[in-house]
Amino acid sequence: MVKNALKQTAYAIISLAIIFYILLQLMLSVGDTVETENAVLQQADLKVELTAYLFRDETVLDSGSFGTNSYLVEDGEKVLKGNEVCVTYSEAADADAQEKIKALKQRIEVLEKSGVGNGYTVSDHKIIDSNISSLVLDVVKGVQSGNYDTAIRTGNDLLIQENRRYALTQTVRDYSMQISACKSEIARLEASFTGEKHTTAATDDGYYYSNVDGYENIFTASAVNTLTLDNFDKIVSSAPDTELVSRSAGKIATTAYWYIACKTTRSEFGLYTAGSNYTLSFPFSSDIKCQMKLSKVIAQTDTDEIVLIFSTKTIPTSLNFSRKQTVNVVKESYSGLRVSASAVRVLDGVRGVYVLDGNTVIFKKIEVLYDDNGTYLCALPDKDNKAYVSASQLSLYDMIIVSGTDLYVGKVLS
């Protein structure tokens, strides 16, 4: 019994010694731990947020019947008077079938452009691969900038190039079988229609939009032209005309001009000048930016309130034309190297950051241009915003030390 107890105690002591030895070795083998980030270019805007109301001349299209709409053109697409823009189906299943037909026709259009000839060469592969790489970048840029319609259209071009590349490796160089299958499915869907349908055509030249909110006869160009401080609140609090909505087949914006009206104060916009152009960003549309003219400032001597009227005839792709929405007036834009506030230090009275040069810690000064809620934008080391590497000032792609312990210039990290 005593021997067993002594043996178990010895095992425990040995086990603890082994564990201690392992932990000691781990502690001795761990090098300096630091968190880093690359200095990359970033843009930030100094902006003022306002509530905006959209005004423009719009003609609502009457569908002529109640039912489910299937739209034949895209929102914002320019149409001519007489162009068919919408089909209203008495049966919802028919409208669903029409949407499938529309998608199949788009697929046929892509497939018809995807075939390749028989006399191809190796260079054809290189050209197609180059096109694919370029289009992939265009899609990414479209998504990042919020131009989703452009990204989708570019995506179709990308699909055509990918189909062509696939066809180059096959015995059959076209997609006739797939096209035939799509046409057969279209014929089957068209034969499945059971209800009535009514087709609506554009009554004017202009830009088509499927959404009707009932304010088309209230938020008009003539209303914004006669807007006063007294009637502004009355107009923006108006109830929508539900009769316009009930049997609508979309609407036509009969001119490219559109306006926004925003209420603010004199003190907030004392530096803004009627007749000048300003950059506005639209958060409802992924911060799409648009140049608009401050065409009018409505003010009265007995109040600090003013109404700003901005106008433009530019229609950005994918812009959300919601009647009431937030907009940002961009007062200034800054572009510089992104630096986390936690990385900034003061050394000998100079503000800067620790940077890794290989595995050696060095110090580089920074010139802060803009404080964006805990992130600084800092000037590049030259006036032309080129990727110049400076030995003393933070430069593009420098590896900034965000956090670490016992840091000093000349320290070699293990």
C-alpha positions, 0 to 999 in steps of 0.5 A: 500500500505504502509502495503504491502510494509512493509510486503514484506520488512519484508519477505525479511529481514526474508528470508535473515536472514534464508539464513544467518543462514543456511550458517553459520550452514553449515560453522560451520559443515564442517570439515577439507578437505584434499585430500589423496592417498594411498602409493602403489608400482609402477615401473618405467624405466630409458630408452633411446628411439631409432628408430629401424629397424627389420631384419630377414629371411622371405619367402613370400608365393605366394597365386597363385591368386588375391582375399581376404585372410582368414588366417587359423593360428595366427600370430607368430604361429609355422608351419611345411612345408606343413601346410595349412596357408591361403585360397584366395577367388575370392569373398569377401563374401566367405572370410567373410563366412570363417571367420564366420566358423572359429569363429563357429569352435572355439565356438564348441571347447569351448562348447565341453569342457564345459559339466559336468558329472551327478555325480557332488557334492557340491565340484565341485562348489567350484573347478569351482568357484576357477578356475574362480577367478584364470582365471579372475586374469590371464586375467587382468594380461595379459591385463595389461602386454600387452599380449593380445593373452594370455589374449584371450586364458585365456578368452576361458578357463574362458568361459569354466569354466563359462559354466560348472558352468551354466551346474551344475545348469541345468537338461541338462548337456551338450551343444549338442543343441548349438553345433548342431546349430553351425554345421548346420550354418557351413554347411549353410555357406559352401553351400553359397560359389560361387567363386573360392578359392586357398589354400596356404601351408607353404613352410618351417618350421617356424613362420607364419605372415599374414602381408607382407610389401615388405621389406622381401628381403631387411631387411634380416639377411645377410643384418644386418650381412654386415651392415655398416654406409655407407649402413645403411641409404641406406637400411632403405630408400629403397622402398618396393617391391610391387610385393611381396605384391600384391599376398601374402598369408603371410610369414614364418620367417624361424628362431626364430632369429631376429635383430634390428638396431638402429642409435645413437651416441658414447656419448649416448651409451659410457657405452654399451658393445658389447656382453652384454644383455639388456632389451628393451621395445616395445611401439608398443606392449604395452611396452612388454619387451624382453632381447636382446644381443648387438651383434655388434656395428658399428662405424667409426673413422671419425664420432660420429654416431654408429649403434647398432645391438641387437639380440634374438631368443625369440619371445614374445607373441603379439609382433608387428613386424612392420619394423620401430618402436620405442624401449626403451633401459632400462638402470635402473628399479626402484620400490618403493612407489608412492608419488605425488610431491605435497604431499612432504614437508620439516619439520625440514630439513627432506623431507617427507609427512604428513600421516593420522594415524586414523584422526590424522596427523603425519609426515613420512620421505621419501627416493626418488629413482626416479623422474618420471615427478612429481611423486616420487618413494620412498624406502620401510622401509626395504631392502627386499621390504616387507610390513613392517610398520614403525612409522617414514618412509613412508610405504606401504598403508599409507594414504598420505595427498596430499593437505590440509590447516593448517596442522601440526603434531598432528592435529586431523581432524574433 
